[in-house]
Amino acid sequence: MSEDSKNHNLSIPSLETYNSKTKLVMTDNFKLDVENGVVAEKLYRPHEHRVLNHPNNYLGAFLHLVKSSLGTGILAVPRAFKSAGLLVGLIGNILIGILCTHTVYILVAASEKVCARGKIPSLGFADTAEEVFKQGPKALRKWSGFARGFVEFALISTYYLGVAVYMVFISVSLTKLITYCYPEVDPLLDRYILKLVIMALLMGLCQIREIKHMVPFSFIANLFLGVAFGITGYYIFSGLKNVDPKSLKMGNGFAGIPSFFSTVLFAMEGIGTIMPVENSMPEPKFLGTCGVLNSAMVVIVFLFTSIGFLGYYTYGENTKVTITTNLPDNEIPAQIVQAAIAISVFFSFMLQFYIPTDILWKRMKKRIPEEKHNSYQIWLRIVMVAVVTGVAIAGGEDLESLIDLVGAIFFSSLGFLVPAILDIIINYEEGWGKYHWKLIKNICIILIALFALISGSYYAILDMIK
């Protein structure tokens, strides 16, 4: 029997038999376009095309993600539980953690999808917003520039205000430590002198420009934060035996919800660091069941819920704006906490400062000769640290209202509103699933974001003007 006969009898089709455009999906790794028997191309995978001078591995990305959420904000979570009540705070904290994880997931997934479609190795948060609108329905494409500008403005405002809170927190902690040792110290130490000293040190450290080089500082920050948590935990657990459960409120009604929501968002959300961290990874290990995102968020939600619940349970209605304020001023372990927190926040400053400065520099460098890039970037970082210091000095010690306002306006917009809108647009052509469940889900997230923005801002401003 001839070869032609064998092939005919086995009915094996060849590429020549396809005379119309056909999709051949061979595996998850390959998608081939076949038109008139010609193989077009392999599916574009963004991670395979990234050229990284300073790549980040799984552990480095995990540490950055945890550290971006475990800042000063976690120490305010017990106060958030006080605003909402013990039971409402417990349930609400877990739900907000799940929601934050989901919105980060859909943001990264949207970025990966538009990167694959546009054959782009990686995109930042603002770039992703712009590209989603560009690739979306025709009516929305003209809004791509606005989408990018909105995200950039929100990121810059969020993180510069956030690091101003960091500076206030460092100075407050150090002032308590110094005045304990030297009671005669001038009260103006915290308001001016300490902040200026911190500013000078940070002007040098903030010249670090690569996330990879910040990993050791993240490790130091996490280490000292662990020490502070350990000692604070000792005080909390020691005080549990003196608690009268009847004195604790399970819920405080609607009035406490906006403050609770805003504080937890400010503390937990690290949305601005997500895309830089993911873009620094040469392998697609950020998403997935055991990916960087899920692993880090499990740790973050557990720590936030534990600190918030136990902190409020121990100190009840006496819970202060940060839990460390409740620690006794006249004991050495409590002073160690103040020092450890100050060091941890100090070494966290650079990672938070990286986001808005990177955005500003990308805008500026197009207008500056290449040979002057280095000197201009040095001065940009010096000037912005000085601006942040000015905001911190003007803000004084009113951390509570500032935390609520930043969380309500910016983190609700960046963390919930923008990812939900992008997910609606990116799935427009493919569909939103059965019964449009993705659309309904994203509309619910948008409504939650608007609730947090409006109600949180209202109550924060009321507190400021009292």
GUDREN-622556 format. One record per residue (C-alpha): x, y, z; residue in three letters. Coordinates in steps of 0.02 Angstrom, whole numbers, plus 50000, padded with zeros to 5 digits. Each point is the difference from the previous one (the first is absolute). Example, Ala and Ser with C-alpha at 12.3 -4.5 7.8 and 13.67 -1.06 7.14 Angstrom:
// residues 2
506154977550390ALA;500695017249967SER;
***
This chain:
// residues 466
500005000050000MET;500665017249954SER;500315014050125GLU;498605010149922ASP;498784985750027SER;500544997950180LYS;499745018350036ASN;498314999849915HIS;499384984750096ASN;500585007050169LEU;499115016449959SER;501395010650076ILE;499755018249953PRO;501505010449950SER;500255018850012LEU;499595001349815GLU;498204994450034THR;499675016250096TYR;499525013849878ASN;499215012050125SER;500715008550153LYS;499994987850146THR;500585000650180LYS;501004985050057LEU;500184999550189VAL;501314986650031MET;500385003150184THR;499935014350124ASP;501715005249937ASN;499635001149815PHE;498635007849896LYS;500314999349813LEU;499095009849866ASP;499864989849842VAL;499475008249838GLU;500154990849833ASN;501174987450078GLY;501235013050070VAL;500415000550186VAL;499895018150054ALA;500775002150172GLU;500174993850177LYS;498925008050135LEU;500925015050074TYR;500464997550182ARG;500575016350083PRO;501154992250131HIS;501044991649866GLU;500425016849922HIS;500495009850156ARG;501795006250005VAL;500375003150184LEU;501645006850062ASN;499464996750179HIS;498724985750001PRO;499034995850157ASN;499734982050057ASN;498504992750093TYR;500695004050174LEU;500495017849954GLY;498285003549925ALA;499154992250152PHE;501005010950122LEU;499635015749901HIS;498144996249993LEU;499884996250186VAL;501025015350046LYS;498975011449888SER;498464995950106SER;500814997850170LEU;500415018050038GLY;499395012250129THR;498214996649949GLY;499914983150086ILE;500265008550167LEU;498405010049969ALA;498934984649967VAL;499514997750185PRO;499305017649992ARG;499034994649845ALA;499274985550100PHE;499525012650134LYS;499065010149869SER;499064985049930ALA;499844988750151GLY;500834983350037LEU;498914988349896LEU;499705012149856VAL;501865003849995GLY;500484981649997LEU;498844995649857ILE;500315016349908GLY;501894998450008ASN;499984982749923ILE;498775005349864LEU;501045015449956ILE;501554988949991GLY;499144988249879ILE;499375014649896LEU;501725008149995CYS;500764983649941THR;498694998149864HIS;500185017849933THR;501904998049992VAL;499744983549908TYR;498865007749867ILE;501195014749979LEU;501504988749967VAL;498964988549890ALA;499415015149897ALA;501805005849982SER;500584982949941GLU;498574999049875LYS;500335016949918VAL;501874996450001CYS;499694983949904ALA;498845008549877ARG;501165014749970GLY;501624989950008LYS;500655010450147ILE;501184992050128PRO;499315009550151SER;498925014750050LEU;499825010650156GLY;498345004150083PHE;499695016049901ALA;500654991949839ASP;498794985550027THR;498525011850021ALA;500465009249841GLU;500274984149899GLU;498354992250059VAL;499055015349938PHE;501005000049837LYS;499574981849966GLN;498215001750062GLY;498425005249909PRO;500235014249875LYS;498955012150102ALA;501214998550146LEU;501655001349907ARG;500025019050002LYS;499994999150191TRP;501634990150010SER;501045015550038GLY;498795005350138PHE;500064982550077ALA;501905000550006ARG;500025017750072GLY;498714995850134PHE;500984984950061VAL;501645009549999GLU;499275014750098PHE;499194988350127ALA;501614989950021LEU;501075015550024ILE;498785007750124SER;499744983750095THR;501814995450024TYR;500695017250037TYR;498645002650131LEU;500334982450062GLY;501875002850024VAL;499595016550086ALA;499014989750126VAL;501534988650012TYR;501105014850045MET;498775006150132VAL;499954982750074PHE;501904998450006ILE;500195016850086SER;498614996450126VAL;500784983150046SER;501745007350017LEU;499355014750102THR;499224988150126LYS;501624990550011LEU;501085015650021ILE;498855008750125THR;499974984150105TYR;501905000850015CYS;500125019050003TYR;498385007650071PRO;500705017649987GLU;500074999549809VAL;499145014449910ASP;498224995549939PRO;500465007249828LEU;501184985249975LEU;498654989449918ASP;499195013849897ARG;501575006649915TYR;501724993650048ILE;499714981249990LEU;499075001349836LYS;501425010049924LEU;501294987250059VAL;498944985949928ILE;499835010049838MET;501895001449981ALA;500254981250023LEU;498594995649880LEU;500675011649865MET;501474988149988GLY;499074983450014LEU;498665005249876CYS;501325001049863GLN;499834980949985ILE;499084997549836ARG;499814981249977GLU;498734989450095ILE;501254985650001LYS;501215010550103HIS;498655003750128MET;499784981750050VAL;501305000850143PRO;499135015450069PHE;498314991349990SER;500774985550096PHE;500645011850136ILE;498315008750008ALA;499084983450016ASN;501234994250134LEU;499755015350111PHE;498134999849967LEU;500004982050062GLY;500905005450159VAL;498725013950027ALA;498554988149969PHE;500744987250118GLY;500165012350145ILE;498335008249963THR;499234982649996GLY;500754996750171TYR;499155015450072TYR;498364995749913ILE;499974982050062PHE;500535005450174SER;498515011650009GLY;498714987349939LEU;499714993350177LYS;499435017250058ASN;498705002249863VAL;498145000550038ASP;499204993349839PRO;498375008850044LYS;500865016849978SER;500394996249817LEU;498815004949862LYS;499624987249865MET;499425013749881GLY;499895018949999ASN;498695002749866GLY;500255008849834PHE;500965014950069ALA;501564989750034GLY;500044990749833ILE;500755013849890PRO;501455003050119SER;500284981250017PHE;499984997449812PHE;501165014649964SER;501274995150133THR;500094981849947VAL;500175005149818LEU;501415012150042PHE;500874986550101ALA;499754985049888MET;500035006649822GLU;501664999649909GLY;499245001849827ILE;501325012049936GLY;501434987950030THR;499144985349917ILE;500465003249818MET;501825005150033PRO;500264984250103VAL;499134988849872GLU;500955008149856ASN;501654996450088SER;499674981249994MET;500694990349850PRO;498814985450029GLU;498095000050013PRO;499914995450185LYS;499025014950064PHE;498254993049974LEU;499404982350030GLY;499484990150153THR;501735000350079CYS;500595015649911GLY;500795015250080VAL;498335009350014LEU;499024986650094ASN;501464995350112SER;500325018050049ALA;498175004450027MET;499714985050114VAL;501405006450112VAL;499385018149989ILE;498174996350039VAL;500474988450144PHE;501135013150080LEU;498755014149976PHE;498564990150072THR;501014993950148SER;500735017150045ILE;498335008849976GLY;498944987650097PHE;501184997150146LEU;500525018250012GLY;498225006250018TYR;499534985250110TYR;501395004750123THR;499835018950006TYR;498165001849955GLY;499355017849990GLU;501715006450055ASN;500794994349837THR;501035014249926LYS;500305004849818VAL;501504988049997THR;500124985250118ILE;501775004450053THR;499325015950081THR;499114988750126ASN;501634992350059LEU;500695006550167PRO;501255014149975ASP;501064995450151ASN;500504982349951GLU;501544994949899ILE;499104987249887PRO;498755013449949ALA;501435011649955GLN;500794986249896ILE;498364999149904VAL;500085018649963GLN;501794998349936ALA;499624984249898ALA;498465007749919ILE;500965015849957ALA;501404989949918ILE;498774988849907SER;499005014649930VAL;501615009249956PHE;500614985649892PHE;498264997949924SER;500005018149942PHE;501044996649844MET;498834987049926LEU;498485011150023GLN;500965015149934PHE;500524990349844TYR;498244999749925ILE;499585018649982PRO;501805004849961THR;500114987349859ASP;498405007049924ILE;500615018050010LEU;501694995549927TRP;499234991049850LYS;499015015849964ARG;501535011350019MET;501394990649914LYS;499265002149825LYS;500345018650014ARG;501774998650069ILE;501604996249901PRO;500584982250033GLU;501715005450065GLU;499125009750140LYS;498824986050054HIS;501034994650149ASN;500225017350077SER;498185004849971TYR;499394983950079GLN;501105002950153ILE;499265017450022TRP;498234993849971LEU;500174987750144ARG;500785013150114ILE;498635012649963VAL;498584987550023MET;500684994050168VAL;500045018450052ALA;498195002449942VAL;499434984650096VAL;500895006750155THR;499065016549981GLY;498344990849992VAL;500484989750154ALA;500455015750098ILE;498385008549948ALA;498994984550045GLY;500654999550179GLY;499424984750097GLU;498224998749934ASP;500274982549931LEU;498224993650023GLU;499115011849880SER;501434999949874LEU;500004980949993ILE;498114999649976ASP;500025013249863LEU;501414991949899VAL;499184982950015GLY;498285006449953ALA;500475010349847ILE;501504991749921PHE;500084981950055PHE;498154997149967SER;500255007249824SER;501624991049958LEU;499674983950094GLY;498184996849953PHE;499275012249874LEU;501344999749864VAL;500324981049997PRO;498114996649991ALA;499785012049853ILE;501514992649909LEU;499324982350025ASP;498335005149925ILE;500855007349846ILE;501274986149974ILE;498624986749999ASN;498815010049890TYR;500364990549838GLU;500174982750078GLU;498465002250108GLY;499725001650187TRP;499564981850031GLY;498334991650031LYS;498655012350050TYR;501335013549985HIS;500644995350173TRP;501675008949974LYS;499115016149956LEU;498854998850152ILE;501484995950113LYS;501005014949938ASN;498525011850017ILE;499864994650183CYS;501865003750025ILE;499765017249920ILE;498555003850119LEU;501064994750149ILE;501405011549940ALA;498815014749981LEU;499284996850174PHE;501745000050076ALA;500505015649904LEU;498485010650042ILE;499624994750178SER;501824998150053GLY;500475017249934SER;498495008050082TYR;500374993450174TYR;501885003049985ALA;499735018349952ILE;498755002050143LEU;501334993750121ASP;501295012049929MET;498935015550022ILE;499434996050177LYS;
***
